[in-house]
């Protein structure tokens, strides 16, 4: 059993006769602020997998377990720093551009 199979307290496990499946795409949990951090997490990264499994998978996807089969595959997550670093770099570039008079 993995964390996506947990049943939240107060719900019954209704494995039989489920009429729907849920394909759960979990939110990004790769937050490496180091300057040397890669843009994408490796699928085998134990820190990222732990953050994903014991936070979003456990607390979000498991809510569907009482009524559906849940599929929550791993994917190669983008580092959240990519978006903020890219924005800062663009702002720095724009601030050095000559202005029209």
Buried (B, 14 or more C-beta within 10 A) or exposed (E): EEBBBBBEEEEEEEEEEBEEEBEBEBEBBBBBEEEEBEBBBEEEBEEBBEBBBEBBBBEBBBBBBBBBBBEBEBEEBBBBBBEEBEEEEEEEEEEEEEEEE
